[in-house]
Amino acid sequence: MIPVRHVIPNALAVVLEKAPLTPEKVAFAWRGAVGPAVDHVTTVELHGATLTVHARDEAWRRELEKAAGTIRTRMNAVLGDGVVRGLDVRLD
């Protein structure tokens, strides 16, 4: 038997991947990728395959740049392979 906690994230990813790519879907994937604390101090927009991230201050900008690879992987798990190929982190 497979525990439900393993099935639901995979099922959600399959459903979301098939949904249209909207700003709301990108924001949802962002919150899931970075958590509520980082979501609170950032805004995001997807331009082509580049996710533009506006960070509140320099410290957050640096941390986001360090975590860019992990963030891309998590975003693509929800949005689809290769949807986010780069992050452009800017100060707000």
Summary of the structure (lengths in Angstrom):
residues: 92
radius of gyration: 13.6
end to end distance: 47.7
largest distance: 47.7
contacts: 244
relative contact order: 0.18
helix: 58%
strand: 20%
